Amino acid sequence: MSDKSEPIWRSDIDSLAFRPTGHMGICVMHRRAFRTLLGYTPSPRQCIDFYLIHRDSFEAAAHAKLIARSIRETENFHLTSRDIRRRIKNSVASGDAVG
């Protein structure tokens, strides 16, 4: 994956994977987390589409977790539905365009 790569679907772990800007490791979010956010079990394509629509929120959530957990620049980590929901709500509350 390049620094500003497109997300990929990892069927081996049933998760979306992307590389946050400026980070060398991979961030993943399991399909069950998408199910919690969306209220139904999405297909891999639907997970990728949701990520693309809310890319800024995913990036913000990833960077917040990197800082809060002191994750090293080469470590892989995961996001939860709570991480994403929090960022989407913050984006809407501040009047930013979500996505």
Helices and strands as residue ranges (DSSP letters): E 8-10, E 15-18, E 27-30, H 31-38, H 44-53, H 55-68, E 77-78, H 81-93
